[in-house]
Amino acid sequence: MSCPRIEVDLGKIRRNTHTLARRLSPHGIDITGIIKAVCGHPAIARAMLDGGAVALADARISNVRRLRQAGIICPVTLIRTPMLSQADQVVQFCEASYNTELVIIAALASAAIRKGRVHGIILMVEMGDQRDGILPENLADIAQQVMKMPGVALQGIGANFACLSGVAPTAAQMVALGTLANEIEGGCGPILKTVSGGNSANLPWAFKEQFTGRINDLRLGEAILLGVEPVSGDPIHGMHTDAFTLITEVIETSEKPAPLPIAIVDPALARFRIAPPSGASTRLILAIGRQDTDILGLSMPAGCTLLGATSDHLVIGANQGMLKVGSEVRFHMNYNALMHAMAAPDIEVRLINDRQRQTTARDPRLVRTPDAGVRSLA
């Protein structure tokens, strides 16, 4: 098999999604599967849908286009505020989008009218993450202006947590978001279809609370893909944490003496000097580097130590004679490493447990194309 490659166990992604859907359903919370970390890979998206996600979402139109070209017809939402220059594409490929700017919503409305469609608008509220969002005191006024625009429909509100700030949401913030939803409905009239509480960082709150109020949607990516809670990094009980494996090849193995002491003046170089050399040791050079993934997001195999990395070389220390040239080395990845590796053009994606799905009239969310499920390139 070719290297480097990522092996994706779709069965584990299906089971992770199913586990979360089963735990959240009693709280009245649906799952929107977030696929941006895997560049909108259609087979991974199908695995989420098979597992119980009711819809998909991504931050980039190119990824959504990839889904549509693969025949996936379920609802897809753009979760990053659209660019003005892409308003027509957003309306063409997405049923809805998260928004914060009236000028962009107006552009979406115009595009929708031209295409004879109605585009759903979910207003993103700033609840403490300090990234994107409308201030709560301005939300009702903006909602009323959206209501007056032909071509768009106010579909819901949402908030984001633990992305920029790294701070998990609190129960009080979830109550506050629900109160905002009630206020909008009281002032504008329509019942909001979606009140999206946040992302995978919301899971500890959702699992703990007996009453989750108005929150009826969570946007889950990292928890499904990696089986971990993003803020703490802890595995979620009952979830698979090894659905993705990065595999690369040894291209050199030798013992090298410790270098003379040098002063490293470039902080970037110092950052990747993980373990100080200590005498002669067996060093393995692998055919992968910082251009391919986030090296610091890789979990070293047993018996191996990360020594450093350059743009296209990864250097690790290993027990003498442990591996030879041509041997494969397998890594697990955190979310950052996964994002970079899935987007790297030289890393192949190999699918495992990609069962064929029979589309029925009762489940028309997706359509399989004739070549779906074959090994593909990221």
Residue pairs with C-beta under 8 A, 6 or more apart in sequence:
1 247
1 350
2 348
3 247
3 248
3 249
3 287
3 328
4 246
4 247
4 248
4 249
4 287
4 288
4 292
4 341
4 344
4 346
4 347
4 348
5 246
5 247
5 347
5 348
5 349
5 350
6 244
6 245
6 246
6 247
6 341
6 342
6 347
6 348
6 349
6 350
6 378
7 244
7 245
7 247
7 350
7 352
8 38
8 41
8 43
8 44
8 243
8 244
8 349
8 350
8 351
8 352
9 240
9 242
9 243
9 244
9 352
9 353
10 43
10 44
10 46
10 47
10 243
10 351
10 352
10 353
10 354
10 355
11 47
11 352
11 353
11 355
12 227
12 240
12 242
12 243
12 353
13 44
13 47
13 48
13 51
13 224
13 225
13 240
13 243
14 47
14 48
14 50
14 51
15 51
15 240
16 51
16 223
16 224
16 225
16 227
16 239
16 240
16 243
17 31
17 33
17 47
17 48
17 50
17 51
17 52
17 53
17 220
17 224
18 51
18 52
19 238
19 239
20 31
20 52
20 203
20 220
20 223
20 224
20 236
20 239
21 31
21 51
21 52
21 53
22 52
23 206
23 207
24 30
24 31
24 206
24 218
27 206
27 209
27 212
28 212
28 216
29 197
29 206
29 212
29 215
29 216
29 217
29 218
30 54
30 55
30 216
30 217
30 218
31 48
31 52
31 53
31 54
31 217
31 218
31 220
31 224
32 53
32 54
32 55
32 56
32 57
32 77
32 196
32 217
32 218
32 219
32 220
33 45
33 48
33 49
33 53
33 55
33 56
33 57
33 220
33 221
33 224
34 56
34 57
34 58
34 79
34 199
34 219
34 220
34 221
34 224
35 41
35 44
35 45
35 48
35 56
35 57
35 58
35 63
35 67
35 221
36 58
36 59
36 60
36 63
36 79
36 221
36 339
37 221
37 222
37 225
37 335
37 338
37 339
37 342
38 44
38 225
38 338
38 342
39 63
39 66
39 342
39 343
39 378
40 58
40 60
40 62
40 63
40 64
40 65
40 66
40 67
41 66
41 342
41 349
41 376
41 378
42 66
42 67
42 70
42 71
42 72
42 372
43 351
43 354
43 372
43 373
43 376
44 225
45 56
45 67
45 72
46 72
46 357
46 366
46 368
46 372
48 56
48 224
49 56
49 72
49 74
49 365
49 366
50 357
51 224
53 220
53 224
54 75
55 74
55 75
55 76
55 77
56 67
56 72
56 74
56 75
56 76
56 77
57 76
57 77
57 78
57 79
57 219
58 64
58 67
58 76
58 78
58 79
59 78
59 79
59 80
60 80
61 78
61 86
61 89
61 90
61 93
61 94
64 76
64 78
64 93
64 94
65 89
65 93
67 76
68 76
68 93
70 369
70 372
71 366
71 367
71 368
71 369
71 372
72 365
72 366
72 367
73 364
73 365
73 366
73 367
74 365
74 366
75 95
75 96
76 93
76 94
76 95
77 94
77 95
77 96
77 97
77 98
77 120
77 122
78 90
78 94
78 96
78 97
78 98
79 97
79 98
79 219
80 98
80 132
81 97
81 98
81 99
81 100
81 101
81 104
81 124
81 132
82 90
82 97
82 99
82 104
82 107
82 108
83 104
84 103
84 104
84 107
87 104
87 107
87 108
87 110
87 111
88 111
88 114
88 115
90 97
90 108
90 111
90 119
91 108
91 111
91 112
91 115
91 117
91 119
92 115
94 119
95 119
95 120
96 119
96 120
96 121
96 122
96 155
97 108
97 119
97 120
97 121
97 122
98 122
98 123
98 124
98 132
98 158
99 105
99 108
99 121
99 122
99 123
99 124
100 123
100 124
100 132
100 133
100 134
102 142
102 145
102 146
105 121
105 146
105 149
105 152
106 149
108 119
108 121
108 151
108 152
109 119
109 149
109 150
109 151
109 152
110 151
111 119
111 151
112 118
112 119
112 151
112 152
113 150
113 151
117 151
118 151
118 152
118 153
119 151
119 152
119 153
120 152
120 153
120 155
120 156
120 193
121 146
121 152
121 153
121 154
121 155
122 155
122 156
122 157
122 158
122 194
122 196
123 134
123 139
123 142
123 143
123 146
123 154
123 156
123 157
123 158
124 132
124 133
124 134
124 157
124 158
124 159
124 160
125 133
125 134
125 135
125 136
125 139
125 157
125 158
125 159
125 177
125 180
126 132
126 133
126 134
126 135
126 136
126 159
127 133
127 136
127 159
127 160
127 161
127 169
127 173
127 176
127 177
128 161
128 165
128 167
128 169
128 173
129 159
129 160
129 161
129 162
129 163
129 164
129 165
129 167
130 164
130 165
131 160
131 163
131 164
131 165
132 160
133 159
133 160
134 142
136 176
136 180
139 157
139 180
139 183
139 184
140 183
140 184
140 187
140 188
143 154
143 157
143 184
143 187
143 188
144 187
144 188
146 152
146 154
147 154
147 188
147 189
147 190
154 184
154 188
154 190
154 192
155 192
155 193
155 194
156 181
156 192
156 193
156 194
156 195
156 196
156 217
157 177
157 180
157 181
157 184
157 192
157 194
157 195
157 196
158 194
158 195
158 196
158 197
158 198
158 217
158 219
159 169
159 173
159 177
159 196
159 197
159 198
160 198
160 199
161 167
161 168
161 169
161 173
161 198
161 199
161 201
161 202
162 168
162 169
162 198
162 199
162 201
162 230
162 231
163 199
166 231
167 231
168 201
168 202
168 204
168 205
168 231
169 197
169 198
169 201
169 202
169 205
170 205
171 205
171 209
174 197
174 202
174 205
174 209
174 212
174 213
174 215
175 213
177 195
177 197
177 214
177 215
178 195
178 213
178 214
178 215
181 192
181 195
181 214
182 214
184 192
185 191
185 192
194 216
194 217
195 214
195 215
195 216
195 217
196 215
196 216
196 217
196 218
196 219
197 205
197 206
197 212
197 215
197 217
197 218
198 218
198 219
199 218
199 219
199 220
199 221
199 222
199 230
200 218
200 220
200 221
200 222
200 223
200 224
200 229
200 230
201 229
201 230
201 231
202 215
202 218
203 218
203 220
203 223
203 229
203 236
204 229
206 212
206 215
206 218
222 228
222 230
222 335
223 229
223 230
223 236
223 239
225 243
225 244
225 335
225 338
226 241
226 243
226 244
226 333
226 334
226 335
226 338
227 235
227 236
227 239
227 240
227 241
227 242
227 243
228 234
228 235
228 236
228 239
228 241
229 235
229 236
230 335
233 334
235 241
241 332
242 332
244 332
244 333
244 338
245 330
245 331
245 332
246 288
246 293
246 298
246 330
246 331
246 332
246 333
246 337
246 341
246 347
247 328
247 329
247 330
247 331
248 286
248 287
248 288
248 314
248 328
248 329
248 331
249 286
249 287
249 326
249 327
249 328
249 329
250 284
250 285
250 286
250 323
250 324
250 325
250 326
250 327
250 328
250 329
251 285
251 286
251 287
251 325
252 283
252 284
252 285
252 325
253 282
253 283
253 284
253 285
253 323
253 324
253 325
254 282
254 283
255 280
255 281
255 282
255 283
255 320
256 280
256 281
256 283
257 279
257 280
258 277
258 278
258 279
258 280
259 277
264 270
264 273
271 296
272 290
272 295
272 296
272 308
272 309
272 310
273 307
273 308
274 305
274 306
274 307
274 308
275 305
275 306
275 307
275 317
277 307
281 317
282 317
282 318
282 319
282 320
282 321
282 322
283 307
283 315
283 316
283 317
283 318
284 304
284 315
284 316
284 317
284 318
284 323
284 329
285 313
285 314
285 315
286 313
286 314
286 315
286 316
286 329
287 312
287 313
288 312
288 313
288 314
289 295
289 309
289 310
289 311
289 312
289 313
289 314
290 309
290 310
290 311
290 312
291 311
291 312
291 344
292 312
292 340
292 341
292 344
292 346
292 347
293 333
293 337
293 340
293 341
293 344
293 347
294 333
294 334
294 336
294 337
294 339
294 340
295 306
295 309
295 314
295 337
296 337
297 333
297 334
297 335
297 336
297 337
297 338
297 340
298 306
298 331
298 332
298 333
298 334
298 337
299 331
299 332
299 333
299 334
300 306
300 316
300 331
301 329
301 330
301 331
303 318
303 319
303 322
304 316
304 317
304 318
304 322
304 329
305 316
305 317
305 318
306 314
306 315
306 316
307 315
307 316
307 317
308 315
309 315
316 329
323 329
331 337
333 341
341 347
341 378
342 349
342 378
343 378
344 378
345 377
345 378
347 378
348 375
348 377
348 378
349 375
349 376
349 377
349 378
350 375
351 373
351 374
351 375
351 376
354 373
356 368
356 373
357 366
357 368
359 366
359 367
359 368
